[in-house]
Amino acid sequence: MHNKSQPVRGEPEAAHGKAGLVLAALCASAFMASLDVFVVNVAFDGIGRALPGTSLQRLSWVLNGYVIAYAALLVPLGRLADRYGLRRSFLTGLALFTAASVACALSPNLWILVAFRVVQATGAAALTPAGLGLLLTTTPPERRAAAVQLWAASGALAAAVGPTLGGLLVQQSWQWVFLVNLPVGVLALLATFLGIKGGNTTSAQPMPDFAGAVLLAAAIGALTLAVVMGPEWGWTAAPTAVALAVAVISTGAFAYRNCHHATPIIEPALLRVRSTVWANVTGLLFSAAFGACLLGITLWMQQSWHYSALRTGLALAPGPLMVPPLVMLAQRMARTVPTALIVAAGCLLLAAGSATMTLSLTSAPHYASALLPAWMVVGAGFGLALPTILAAATKDLSKDRAATGSAVANMSRQIGTSLGIAALIAVLGAVPASQTYDRAWWLVTAGAVLAGLAALQIGPLRRPAPPQERAGAPTVSDRSAATGR
């Protein structure tokens, strides 16, 4: 007979704890992970000035190293959390993210900084799925929806305050954009230790496909390298050809493993669900366009208008403030408007905002009349499209595949962001000028339009009529019986 206080290997041990501390720890971690995206974008130019001799192409790996590692590891580390316990995985990921943030601040050169950004992304990829799992398992059912909304709102709050906070921090030093994670991370760790008990069951589940994750990272990284460095190396030069060859070979090897491994990164069954496939394609294209747009606007204000980091952060803040009301609008629209049309509308708003920048931005810093309206349209497009894309990626999946579907959708977002940043850097070149920024805005516009076209494939473009909308109209079951389906 075993001790009932000890979990048996393979038996689920539910996490439990003090609701207030649990929610505080998980919201703090979500806030910290989301904040990092915006503050590092604002600090991008400052990091480049602090590390002399760093080209824009090489500096882009501060962003791309993070998103590539996060994309490749999100799904396998989520499955590892199911194997070794949610609480243990969350604490490990949070501690790793916090320690790596400090190491980033202390980095003496660019490539050490990029290496610790990869470590930081590994921590984020571990804590994100484990954190949501803890939230769902520790919150009573009647309070679960409100807790998830508050957890999601923490990320939205980080997006809203991130640009301004990043500007304030960079005024002191670029290192502070990473050191700010230290107090937040330590408090979240303490709250987790004190507030959450249990949830550390180990199970006999098969190990996730980490070799597949390495192949995926190699494929994305090699393609990103070729796109970023192609203008400098030459598109027909040997290094570019080698990078492209590595990308193709790694993609093929990843596809093979994905079809034959017991726990693949992307379950083949997901690729047979139309809404999931097209939501991921749309999410990749939309994130590529938005990632390029966000970094492009930041660099434009700092390099062409010579804005300080603080002024840049304040100028960026109105865009994220458009997101919450548009998310609520999208939720209301979803009752009567097909998902595909809502997403397509958001993509077209992003396209309209970037096209407006092409036509209105000049070397004269007319923020209120030239940039602000376009940036708010972009923010509206983000709020309308992205949350709807993430919902569409899982709406037709069974409950046992919803978590994996959500993780794959977030992975697609990160891959898109990496490729978008790479394309922007390639277009801008070593010395950005007005004409290169014009090409960048048109690149964003084209990517957003392609995302809108892909969105139209997510599902039907009209709501099905109610079964008995007209007197005597055949019901769905009648039609099924008549056709034998």
JOBEL-V140235 format. One record per residue. N is the residue number from 1. SS is DSSP state (A for helix, B for strand, O for the rest). PSI is psi in degrees with one decimal (NA if undefined). OMEGA is omega in whole degrees, -180 to 180 (none if undefined). Layout:
BEGIN
n-><N:N>
ss-><SS:SS>
psi-><PSI:PSI>
omega-><OMEGA:OMEGA>
END
This chain:
BEGIN
n-><1:2:3:4:5:6:7:8:9:10:11:12:13:14:15:16:17:18:19:20:21:22:23:24:25:26:27:28:29:30:31:32:33:34:35:36:37:38:39:40:41:42:43:44:45:46:47:48:49:50:51:52:53:54:55:56:57:58:59:60:61:62:63:64:65:66:67:68:69:70:71:72:73:74:75:76:77:78:79:80:81:82:83:84:85:86:87:88:89:90:91:92:93:94:95:96:97:98:99:100:101:102:103:104:105:106:107:108:109:110:111:112:113:114:115:116:117:118:119:120:121:122:123:124:125:126:127:128:129:130:131:132:133:134:135:136:137:138:139:140:141:142:143:144:145:146:147:148:149:150:151:152:153:154:155:156:157:158:159:160:161:162:163:164:165:166:167:168:169:170:171:172:173:174:175:176:177:178:179:180:181:182:183:184:185:186:187:188:189:190:191:192:193:194:195:196:197:198:199:200:201:202:203:204:205:206:207:208:209:210:211:212:213:214:215:216:217:218:219:220:221:222:223:224:225:226:227:228:229:230:231:232:233:234:235:236:237:238:239:240:241:242:243:244:245:246:247:248:249:250:251:252:253:254:255:256:257:258:259:260:261:262:263:264:265:266:267:268:269:270:271:272:273:274:275:276:277:278:279:280:281:282:283:284:285:286:287:288:289:290:291:292:293:294:295:296:297:298:299:300:301:302:303:304:305:306:307:308:309:310:311:312:313:314:315:316:317:318:319:320:321:322:323:324:325:326:327:328:329:330:331:332:333:334:335:336:337:338:339:340:341:342:343:344:345:346:347:348:349:350:351:352:353:354:355:356:357:358:359:360:361:362:363:364:365:366:367:368:369:370:371:372:373:374:375:376:377:378:379:380:381:382:383:384:385:386:387:388:389:390:391:392:393:394:395:396:397:398:399:400:401:402:403:404:405:406:407:408:409:410:411:412:413:414:415:416:417:418:419:420:421:422:423:424:425:426:427:428:429:430:431:432:433:434:435:436:437:438:439:440:441:442:443:444:445:446:447:448:449:450:451:452:453:454:455:456:457:458:459:460:461:462:463:464:465:466:467:468:469:470:471:472:473:474:475:476:477:478:479:480:481:482:483:484:485>
ss-><O:O:O:O:O:O:O:O:O:O:O:O:O:O:O:B:B:O:A:A:A:A:A:A:A:A:A:A:A:A:A:A:A:A:A:A:A:A:A:A:A:A:A:A:A:A:A:A:A:A:O:O:O:O:O:A:A:A:A:O:A:A:A:A:A:A:A:A:A:A:A:A:A:A:A:A:A:A:A:A:A:A:A:A:O:A:A:A:A:A:A:A:A:A:A:A:A:A:A:A:A:A:A:A:A:O:O:O:O:A:A:A:A:A:A:A:A:A:A:A:A:A:A:A:A:A:A:A:A:A:A:A:A:A:A:A:A:A:O:O:A:A:A:A:A:A:A:A:A:A:A:A:A:A:A:A:A:A:A:A:A:A:A:A:A:A:A:A:A:A:A:A:O:O:O:A:A:A:A:A:A:A:A:A:A:A:A:A:A:A:A:A:A:A:A:B:B:O:O:O:O:O:O:O:O:O:O:O:O:A:A:A:A:A:A:A:A:A:A:A:A:A:A:A:A:A:A:A:A:A:A:A:A:O:O:O:O:A:A:A:A:A:A:A:A:A:A:A:A:A:A:A:A:A:A:A:A:A:A:A:O:O:O:O:O:O:O:A:A:A:A:A:O:A:A:A:A:A:A:A:A:A:A:A:A:A:A:A:A:A:A:A:A:A:A:A:A:A:A:A:A:A:A:A:O:O:O:O:A:A:A:A:A:A:A:A:A:A:A:A:A:A:A:A:A:A:A:A:A:A:A:A:A:O:O:O:O:O:A:A:A:A:A:A:A:A:A:A:A:A:A:A:A:A:A:A:A:A:A:A:O:O:O:O:O:O:A:A:A:A:A:A:A:A:A:A:A:A:A:A:A:A:A:A:A:A:A:A:A:A:A:A:O:O:O:O:O:O:A:A:A:A:A:A:A:A:A:A:A:A:A:A:A:A:A:A:A:A:A:A:A:A:A:A:A:A:A:A:O:O:O:O:O:A:A:A:A:A:A:A:A:A:A:A:A:A:A:A:A:A:A:A:A:A:A:O:O:O:O:O:O:O:O:O:O:O:O:O:O:O:O:O:O:O:O:A:A:A:A:A:A:A:A:O:O>
psi-><134.5:159.4:122.6:-18.2:-13.1:129.4:141.2:140.4:125.3:-18.0:137.5:132.5:108.6:137.4:147.1:167.7:-169.1:119.2:-41.6:-45.7:-38.7:-50.8:-39.0:-44.7:-44.7:-37.6:-37.2:-40.5:-40.1:-40.3:-45.1:-44.9:-39.4:-38.3:-36.8:-34.8:-46.0:-39.0:-33.4:-36.0:-44.8:-34.6:-4.4:-50.8:-38.7:-38.6:-40.5:-40.3:-31.1:-19.5:83.2:146.1:6.3:117.9:162.5:-37.1:-45.4:-35.5:-28.3:-19.9:-15.4:-36.6:-47.0:-35.0:-38.8:-53.0:-31.3:-46.6:-41.2:-45.3:-44.1:-30.5:-11.4:-49.6:-51.1:-35.6:-28.6:-41.4:-32.3:-33.1:-38.6:-30.7:-43.5:-0.3:136.1:-45.8:-44.9:-43.5:-40.1:-45.9:-41.6:-47.0:-42.1:-43.4:-40.4:-44.5:-44.2:-46.6:-41.1:-32.2:-43.2:-41.8:-37.0:-43.8:-29.6:1.5:129.4:-15.9:174.0:-47.4:-28.9:-39.0:-45.1:-40.8:-44.3:-24.3:-35.6:-42.7:-41.7:-42.7:-35.2:-43.3:-42.5:-39.8:-26.4:-42.1:-26.9:-57.3:-35.2:-38.0:-45.0:-38.3:-42.2:-40.7:-43.1:-33.0:-21.3:-12.6:132.1:146.5:-38.5:-15.9:2.4:-44.6:-43.6:-38.1:-42.4:-39.4:-41.1:-38.6:-44.7:-36.9:-27.1:-40.9:-39.8:-38.4:-40.6:-39.2:-35.6:-42.6:-13.8:-49.5:-43.5:-45.2:-40.2:-41.2:-41.9:-42.2:-41.9:-25.0:-32.9:-54.3:148.4:-25.6:-26.7:-20.1:-20.3:-37.4:-22.9:-23.3:-19.1:-55.9:-38.2:-44.2:-42.3:-43.7:-40.5:-38.2:-44.7:-43.7:-36.3:-45.0:-42.7:-31.2:-20.1:127.2:151.4:-164.1:22.4:21.8:136.5:151.4:168.8:19.3:149.0:151.6:142.3:163.4:81.8:-28.9:-38.5:-38.5:-40.2:-41.9:-39.8:-45.0:-40.4:-40.1:-48.5:-43.9:-42.4:-40.6:-42.4:-43.5:-44.2:-41.9:-43.2:-45.8:-8.1:-46.7:-32.8:-43.5:-31.1:131.4:-21.6:5.7:158.0:-45.7:-39.7:-43.4:-40.0:-44.4:-43.3:-38.0:-42.7:-40.4:-44.5:-46.5:-43.1:-37.8:-44.5:-43.0:-38.7:-44.0:-40.9:-49.2:-37.7:-29.7:-14.6:-11.2:149.2:-35.7:76.8:162.1:-46.7:113.2:128.3:-30.4:-31.6:-29.6:-3.7:1.6:112.5:-48.7:-37.0:-45.9:-50.8:-28.1:-37.9:-40.5:-45.4:-43.3:-39.4:-48.2:-42.7:-43.3:-34.5:-45.6:-44.3:-40.5:-42.2:-38.5:-46.2:-48.2:-38.5:-44.0:-42.7:-47.7:-37.4:-47.3:-37.0:-32.0:-34.4:-41.0:-8.1:38.4:147.1:167.8:-39.9:-45.4:-36.8:-44.3:-43.1:-37.2:-29.8:-23.3:-39.3:-30.0:-55.9:-27.4:-17.5:-17.6:-52.1:-48.4:-32.8:-31.1:-44.9:-39.0:-42.9:-38.5:-39.5:-41.7:-32.3:-18.6:-28.4:-19.0:133.9:143.6:-41.8:-39.3:-34.8:-47.0:-44.9:-39.2:-41.6:-40.9:-41.1:-30.9:-41.7:-43.0:-42.2:-40.7:-43.8:-36.1:-37.1:-37.1:-40.2:-39.2:-21.8:-27.4:132.4:176.3:-19.9:128.6:74.7:80.2:-52.0:-35.7:-25.9:-47.0:-43.3:-49.2:-43.0:-40.6:-35.9:-33.8:-41.0:-44.8:-39.8:-41.3:-39.9:-47.7:-33.3:-38.9:-54.5:-48.9:-34.4:-37.1:-46.0:-38.3:-40.8:-29.0:-20.3:-5.4:-27.5:13.0:151.8:160.5:-34.4:-9.1:-1.0:-42.5:-43.8:-41.9:-40.2:-41.3:-40.3:-38.6:-41.2:-33.9:-43.4:-38.9:-47.0:-39.4:-44.8:-43.9:-44.5:-45.9:-35.0:-43.5:-41.8:-43.9:-40.2:-47.0:-38.8:-40.1:-40.7:-35.7:-172.7:-35.1:92.0:141.3:174.2:-42.8:-31.8:-34.7:-36.4:-43.7:-35.5:-43.8:-39.0:-32.6:-45.3:-44.2:-46.6:-42.9:-39.7:-37.7:-43.4:-39.7:-40.4:-39.6:-40.4:-36.0:-32.3:-14.0:-4.2:-36.8:-174.1:149.8:4.6:148.5:135.3:141.1:146.2:147.6:-35.2:44.9:-35.4:146.8:128.3:-2.2:139.4:140.6:171.0:-43.0:-35.0:-44.9:-38.3:-42.0:-39.2:-32.7:-9.4:17.9:NA>
omega-><-177:177:-176:-180:-179:180:176:180:-180:177:180:174:-175:172:178:179:-179:-171:-177:-180:178:-177:179:-179:-176:178:178:180:178:178:-177:-178:179:-179:-175:-178:-173:-177:180:175:180:-178:-172:-178:179:177:179:179:-178:179:-173:178:-180:179:179:180:-179:180:-178:180:172:176:-173:178:180:-172:178:179:180:-179:-175:-172:-174:-177:-179:178:172:178:177:177:177:-178:-173:176:-177:-177:-180:-180:180:180:179:180:-179:179:180:180:-178:-180:179:177:178:179:176:-179:-177:-175:-178:180:-172:-171:172:176:180:180:180:172:176:177:178:179:177:176:179:180:177:-173:-174:179:179:179:179:177:177:-180:-178:-176:-178:-177:177:-176:-177:-180:-172:-177:-180:180:179:178:179:177:178:180:178:176:179:178:178:178:-178:-176:-175:-178:-179:179:178:178:178:-178:-178:175:178:180:179:-180:-176:178:175:-179:179:179:-175:-180:179:-179:-180:179:179:177:179:180:179:178:-176:-170:-175:176:179:179:-178:180:167:-177:-178:178:178:178:175:-174:-180:175:175:177:178:179:178:178:179:-180:-180:-178:-179:178:178:179:-179:-179:-177:-173:-179:179:-178:-179:-170:-174:179:-178:-178:-180:178:179:179:180:179:178:177:179:-178:-178:-180:178:178:179:177:-180:179:-180:-177:-180:-173:-178:-179:178:-176:177:178:-179:179:180:179:-178:176:179:-172:-176:180:-179:-176:174:178:177:179:180:178:-179:-180:-179:176:-180:-177:179:177:-179:-178:-180:-180:179:-180:180:180:-178:-177:-175:-179:179:178:174:170:179:-180:-180:176:179:178:180:-180:-172:-177:-180:178:179:177:-171:-176:180:179:174:179:177:179:179:178:180:-175:179:-175:-176:179:-179:-177:-178:178:180:180:178:178:178:-180:174:176:178:-180:179:-179:177:177:178:179:-175:-171:-175:174:-180:176:-174:177:-173:-172:-176:-173:-173:-173:-179:-179:-179:178:174:177:178:177:178:178:-178:-179:-170:-165:178:178:176:-178:177:-179:-178:-176:-170:-179:179:174:-176:-177:178:-175:-178:178:179:178:179:179:178:178:175:178:176:-177:177:178:180:-180:-178:178:178:179:180:179:-179:179:-180:-178:-179:-176:-178:-178:177:-177:-178:178:176:175:178:179:180:178:175:178:-180:-180:179:180:177:177:177:178:177:177:-179:-178:179:-176:-178:-180:-177:173:178:176:179:176:-173:-177:-178:178:179:177:180:-180:178:179:-178:177:-179:179:-180:-178:-177:-179:-179:none>
END
